[in-house]
């Protein structure tokens, strides 16, 4: 059963204990069990999915990841474009030649057996032309390598966006779990206040308690209701943000307070190669190396082949074929220092990326160490919260006994119960923070949230 099932069942049993008129323990337990089963059967359609299913939906539908995937497609096309430079170009063409020169149309002297009109002044031809660059300077190879590394950087960037949205969704879901724990503690506090108000009302009617005691309890009840209203507003905001990540209009599924403790997670502080943000900068640095090579290749000689074949109409419409083949060697001589400046620009960009990579690696190592320290602190904080709940529960029991014996006022008992409710709330928040700290460690190491990792390992 899911955790929310256990939570609903526990609440159903509590309702049976409060409302049942049975005196027999066995009969009451049996009725509670039967009611629990019926309740779970009717609420099967309302069961919340676990966090792993939500993360899978976020990964599938979130607009941010779809946008990153589109950028990857664009870079793949850019790589294909650069590779196409190896194969040159072939174009179909049609031309119309119009001459207005008597020296061409009507020569001064005529060879034997040649008419005065050597060729028509209006001619139409069609054919094909082609160009093939020969990569003797390595410019095309360098540009293809740069585009390939840029594609690797974009892919790593897509992975970085994926990790960001997954961890953001997990963090929001854990926040909902913490809010549900706070709501449960506040509801228990309201139930206790309602019971005390009833007792004080009877005592006021008997003249044993001043009316100011009831006013104090009512004020405390309204204050708790105000806290619940604030939690409700906060919960709606978190649910809206989670729905936007999931790509759905709203997220209204029930969420139960977290109950299980996270397992221990150990990893080396220096193991940061899985972080996609580091892979992004590494790939961009390799692309910058290729950009330097491409810029330097522009300063070297370039060799290319070009040719054409044309079908000319001719004067009498019979037409003739002409073809041409050219080999072009281009040697850069002077361009005002533009090519040299392009090489310096590419080298400066490469140097900047190398410094960025070093800074990011140092930051990543510090983030891992800090995240692991936060995880240890969250674990100790949860243990302290458990001890606080134990102490507050014992104080509430002692104060309750004193109230029953008439040696304590209802207001003092309410203070003890409020302290117990606060300790329980702190325990829920500490457990939620412990789970979040574990996910933060995984994020610092470039790994998915624990819930996603668990779902991926499940058949």
C-alpha positions in Angstrom: 0.0 0.0 0.0 1.1 3.5 -0.6 2.0 5.8 2.3 -1.2 7.8 1.8 -3.2 4.5 2.2 -1.6 3.9 5.6 -2.3 7.5 6.6 -6.0 7.4 5.5 -6.4 4.0 7.3 -4.9 5.4 10.5 -7.2 8.4 10.4 -10.2 6.1 9.8 -9.3 3.9 12.8 -9.0 7.1 15.0 -12.5 8.1 13.8 -13.9 4.7 14.8 -12.2 5.0 18.2 -13.9 8.3 18.8 -17.3 7.6 17.5 -17.9 3.9 18.1 -20.3 2.9 20.9 -18.8 -0.6 21.3 -17.4 -1.5 24.7 -15.6 -4.6 23.6 -12.0 -4.0 22.4 -12.2 -6.8 19.9 -15.5 -5.7 18.5 -14.2 -2.1 18.2 -11.0 -3.2 16.5 -12.9 -5.4 14.1 -15.3 -2.6 13.2 -12.3 -0.2 12.7 -10.6 -2.7 10.4 -13.7 -3.2 8.4 -14.3 0.5 8.1 -10.7 1.0 7.1 -10.9 -1.6 4.3 -14.2 -0.1 3.0 -12.7 3.4 3.1 -9.6 2.3 1.2 -11.8 0.6 -1.4 -13.9 3.7 -2.0 -10.9 6.0 -2.1 -8.9 3.9 -4.5 -9.5 6.4 -7.3 -8.2 9.2 -5.1 -4.9 7.6 -4.2 -1.9 9.8 -4.8 0.8 8.6 -7.0 4.2 8.3 -5.4 7.0 10.8 -6.1 8.7 8.5 -8.6 5.6 8.6 -10.9 5.4 12.3 -10.6 9.0 12.8 -11.5 8.6 10.6 -14.6 5.7 12.8 -15.7 7.7 15.9 -15.1 10.5 14.5 -17.2 8.1 13.7 -20.0 5.9 16.9 -20.0 7.8 19.8 -18.6 8.1 22.7 -21.1 11.7 23.5 -20.0 13.0 20.1 -20.9 11.1 20.1 -24.2 12.7 23.5 -25.0 16.1 22.0 -24.2 15.4 19.1 -26.4 14.5 21.4 -29.3 17.8 23.2 -28.9 19.6 19.9 -29.1 17.8 19.2 -32.4 18.9 22.6 -33.7 22.5 21.9 -32.9 22.3 18.5 -34.5 21.2 20.2 -37.7 24.0 22.7 -37.4 26.5 19.8 -37.2 25.0 18.3 -40.4 25.3 21.6 -42.1 29.0 21.8 -41.3 29.6 18.2 -42.5 27.9 19.0 -45.8 30.8 21.4 -46.6 33.0 18.3 -47.4 30.7 17.4 -50.4 30.5 20.8 -52.1 27.5 22.1 -54.0 25.8 21.3 -57.4 23.3 23.8 -58.8 21.0 23.8 -61.8 21.0 27.0 -63.8 19.4 28.7 -66.8 20.8 31.9 -68.3 19.8 34.5 -70.9 22.5 36.3 -72.7 21.7 39.6 -74.5 24.4 41.2 -76.5 24.5 44.7 -78.0 27.9 44.8 -79.6 28.4 45.0 -83.4 31.8 43.6 -83.1 30.4 40.4 -81.8 27.2 40.2 -83.8 28.6 41.5 -87.2 32.4 40.9 -87.5 34.5 43.3 -89.7 35.6 40.5 -92.0 34.1 37.1 -92.6 35.9 33.8 -92.9 35.1 31.7 -95.9 31.6 30.2 -96.0 30.5 32.2 -93.0 27.4 34.3 -92.9 27.4 37.9 -91.8 25.4 37.1 -88.7 28.0 35.1 -86.7 25.5 34.4 -83.8 22.3 35.7 -82.4 22.4 38.7 -80.1 19.9 37.0 -77.7 20.9 33.5 -76.5 19.4 31.2 -73.9 21.3 28.4 -72.1 20.8 25.9 -69.3 23.0 23.5 -67.4 24.6 22.7 -64.1 27.5 24.2 -62.0 29.4 22.7 -59.1 31.9 23.6 -56.5 34.1 21.3 -54.4 36.3 22.7 -51.6 39.5 20.7 -50.9 40.2 20.9 -47.2 44.0 21.2 -47.5 44.1 23.8 -44.6 41.9 21.8 -42.2 39.3 24.6 -41.9 36.3 22.4 -42.6 37.5 19.6 -40.3 38.0 22.1 -37.5 34.5 23.6 -37.9 33.0 20.2 -38.0 34.8 19.3 -34.7 33.7 22.5 -33.1 30.0 21.8 -34.1 30.3 18.3 -32.7 31.6 19.6 -29.4 28.9 22.2 -29.3 26.4 19.4 -29.7 27.9 17.6 -26.8 27.6 20.8 -24.7 24.0 21.2 -25.7 23.3 17.6 -24.8 24.9 18.1 -21.4 22.9 21.3 -21.0 19.7 19.3 -21.7 20.8 16.9 -18.9 21.4 19.9 -16.6 17.9 21.2 -17.2 16.5 17.7 -16.6 18.2 17.5 -13.3 17.1 21.0 -12.3 13.4 20.3 -13.0 13.5 16.8 -11.4 15.1 18.1 -8.2 12.8 21.2 -8.1 9.8 18.9 -8.4 11.1 16.6 -5.7 11.7 19.6 -3.4 8.2 20.9 -4.0 6.7 17.5 -3.3 8.7 17.2 0.0 7.5 20.6 0.9 3.9 19.4 0.5 4.7 16.4 2.7 6.0 18.8 5.4 2.9 21.0 5.1 0.7 17.9 5.5 2.6 17.0 8.7 2.1 20.5 10.0 -1.6 20.4 9.2 -2.0 17.1 11.0 -0.3 18.5 14.1 -2.4 21.7 14.0 -5.6 19.7 13.6 -4.7 17.7 16.7 -4.1 20.9 18.6 -7.6 22.2 17.5 -9.2 19.0 18.6 -7.6 19.3 22.0 -8.7 23.0 22.3 -12.3 22.1 21.3 -12.3 19.5 24.1 -10.9 21.9 26.6 -13.4 24.6 25.6 -16.2 22.2 26.3 -14.8 21.4 29.8 -14.2 25.0 30.6 -17.7 25.9 29.5 -19.1 23.4 31.9 -16.8 24.7 34.7 -17.8 28.3 34.0 -21.5 27.3 34.4 -20.7 25.7 37.7 -18.8 28.8 38.8 -15.5 27.1 39.3 -13.6 28.9 36.5 -13.5 32.5 35.4 -14.9 33.3 31.9 -11.5 34.7 30.9 -10.2 31.1 30.7 -12.6 30.3 27.9 -11.6 33.5 26.1 -8.0 32.5 26.2 -8.8 29.0 24.7 -11.0 30.5 22.0 -8.2 32.9 21.1 -5.7 30.1 20.9 -8.1 28.1 18.7 -8.6 31.0 16.3 -4.8 31.5 16.1 -4.4 27.9 15.1 -7.1 28.3 12.5 -5.2 31.2 11.1 -2.0 29.1 10.8 -4.0 26.4 9.0 -5.3 29.0 6.6 -1.8 30.2 5.9 -0.7 26.7 5.3 -3.5 26.2 2.9 -2.5 29.2 0.9 1.1 28.1 0.8 0.0 24.6 -0.3 -1.9 26.0 -3.2 1.1 27.9 -4.4 3.3 24.8 -4.2 0.7 22.7 -6.0 0.5 25.2 -8.8 4.3 25.3 -9.3 4.4 21.5 -9.2 1.5 21.3 -11.8 3.5 23.7 -14.1 6.4 21.3 -14.0 4.2 18.3 -14.7 2.6 20.1 -17.6 -0.9 19.7 -16.2 -3.5 22.4 -15.4 -3.6 21.5 -11.7 -2.2 19.1 -9.1 -4.9 18.1 -6.6 -3.9 14.6 -5.6 -3.6 13.9 -1.9 -0.2 13.9 -0.3 0.5 12.2 3.1 3.2 13.3 5.6 6.5 11.7 5.2 7.0 8.8 7.6 10.1 6.8 6.6 13.6 7.9 7.3 16.0 8.3 4.3 18.8 5.8 4.0 22.5 6.7 4.4 24.1 8.0 1.2 27.9 8.2 0.9 29.9 9.4 -2.0 33.4 10.8 -2.6 33.6 14.6 -2.4 35.8 14.8 -5.5 33.5 12.7 -7.7 31.9 15.5 -9.7 32.4 14.3 -13.3 28.7 13.3 -13.5 27.6 16.9 -13.1 26.1 18.0 -16.5 27.0 21.7 -15.9 30.6 20.7 -15.7 30.3 18.6 -18.8 28.8 21.6 -20.6 31.8 23.8 -19.9 34.2 20.9 -20.7 32.5 20.4 -24.1 32.5 24.1 -24.8 36.2 24.3 -24.1 36.9 21.5 -26.6 34.7 23.4 -29.1 36.8 26.5 -28.4 40.0 24.5 -29.2 38.5 23.6 -32.6 37.4 27.2 -33.2 41.0 28.3 -32.7 42.1 25.8 -35.3 39.4 27.0 -37.7 40.4 30.6 -37.3 44.0 29.8 -37.9 43.1 27.8 -41.0 41.6 30.9 -42.5 45.1 32.3 -42.6 46.4 29.4 -44.7 46.0 28.9 -48.5 42.7 27.4 -49.7 42.2 25.1 -52.7 38.9 24.5 -54.5 37.5 23.0 -57.7 34.6 24.4 -59.7 33.1 23.6 -63.0 30.0 24.0 -65.2 28.2 22.5 -68.2 25.9 24.6 -70.4 23.6 23.8 -73.3 23.4 27.0 -75.5 20.5 27.5 -77.9 22.6 29.1 -80.7 21.5 31.1 -83.7 19.6 28.5 -85.6 18.2 26.7 -82.6 20.4 23.6 -82.9 22.5 24.6 -79.9 25.8 23.4 -78.6 27.4 22.2 -75.4 30.2 24.0 -73.5 31.9 23.0 -70.3 34.5 24.5 -68.0 36.7 23.3 -65.1 38.6 25.6 -62.8 41.1 24.9 -60.0 41.4 27.8 -57.7 44.3 28.4 -55.2 43.7 31.3 -52.9 46.6 32.6 -50.8 45.7 35.2 -48.1 48.0 38.2 -48.4 46.5 41.1 -46.5 43.1 41.8 -44.9 43.8 44.6 -42.5 44.6 42.2 -39.6 41.1 40.7 -39.5 42.2 37.1 -39.7 44.9 37.6 -37.1 42.3 39.3 -34.8 39.9 36.3 -35.3 42.6 33.9 -34.1 43.3 36.0 -31.0 39.6 36.3 -30.3 39.2 32.5 -30.4 42.2 32.0 -28.2 40.8 34.4 -25.6 37.4 32.7 -25.6 39.2 29.4 -25.0 41.2 30.8 -22.1 38.0 32.2 -20.5 36.3 28.8 -20.7 39.3 27.1 -19.1 39.1 29.5 -16.2 35.3 29.0 -16.0 35.8 25.3 -15.9 38.3 25.5 -13.0 36.0 27.8 -11.1 33.0 25.6 -11.6 34.9 22.5 -10.5 36.0 24.2 -7.3 32.5 25.4 -6.7 31.1 21.9 -7.3 33.5 20.3 -4.8 32.5 22.9 -2.2 28.8 22.2 -2.9 29.3 18.4 -2.4 31.1 19.0 0.9 28.4 21.5 2.0 25.6 19.2 1.0 27.0 16.3 2.9 27.4 18.5 5.9 23.8 19.6 5.6 22.8 16.0 5.4 24.6 15.2 8.7 23.1 18.2 10.3 19.6 17.2 9.1 20.1 13.8 10.6 21.2 15.1 13.9 18.3 17.7 13.8 15.8 14.9 13.3 17.2 13.0 16.3 16.9 16.1 18.4 13.3 16.6 17.2 12.5 13.1 18.3 13.9 13.7 21.7 12.0 17.0 21.9 8.7 15.2 21.1 9.4 12.6 23.8 10.0 15.4 26.3 7.0 17.4 25.3 4.8 14.3 25.4 5.9 13.5 28.9 5.4 17.1 30.0 1.9 17.0 28.5 1.1 13.8 30.3 2.2 15.2 33.6 0.3 18.4 33.1 -2.8 16.4 32.1 -2.6 14.4 35.3 -2.3 17.6 37.3 -5.3 19.1 35.4 -7.3 15.9 36.2 -6.4 16.3 39.8 -7.5 19.9 39.8 -4.0 21.3 40.5 -3.6 22.9 37.1 -5.6 25.4 35.0 -6.9 24.6 31.5 -4.7 27.4 30.1 -1.6 25.8 31.5 -2.6 22.4 30.1 -3.2 24.1 26.7 0.3 25.5 26.8 1.7 22.0 27.3 -0.4 20.7 24.5 0.7 23.5 22.2 4.3 22.7 23.0 3.7 19.1 22.1 2.0 20.1 18.8 5.0 22.4 18.1 7.4 19.6 18.8 5.5 17.2 16.5 5.6 19.9 13.8 9.3 20.3 14.2 9.7 16.6 13.9 7.9 16.5 10.6 9.9 19.4 9.3 13.1 17.9 10.4 12.3 14.6 8.6 11.3 16.5 5.5 14.5 18.5 5.6 16.5 15.3 6.0 15.0 13.9 2.8 15.6 17.2 1.0 19.2 17.2 2.2 19.8 13.8 0.7 18.5 14.9 -2.6 20.7 18.0 -2.4 23.7 15.7 -2.0 22.6 13.8 -5.1 22.2 17.1 -7.0 25.6 18.2 -6.1 27.0 14.9 -7.5 25.0 15.2 -10.7 22.5 12.4 -9.8 18.7 12.3 -10.0 16.6 12.5 -6.8 16.4 9.4 -4.7 12.8 8.8 -5.6 13.6 8.9 -9.3 16.6 6.5 -8.8 14.3 4.1 -7.0 11.7 4.1 -9.7 14.3 3.6 -12.4 15.5 0.5 -10.6 12.0 -0.9 -10.2 10.9 -3.4 -13.0 
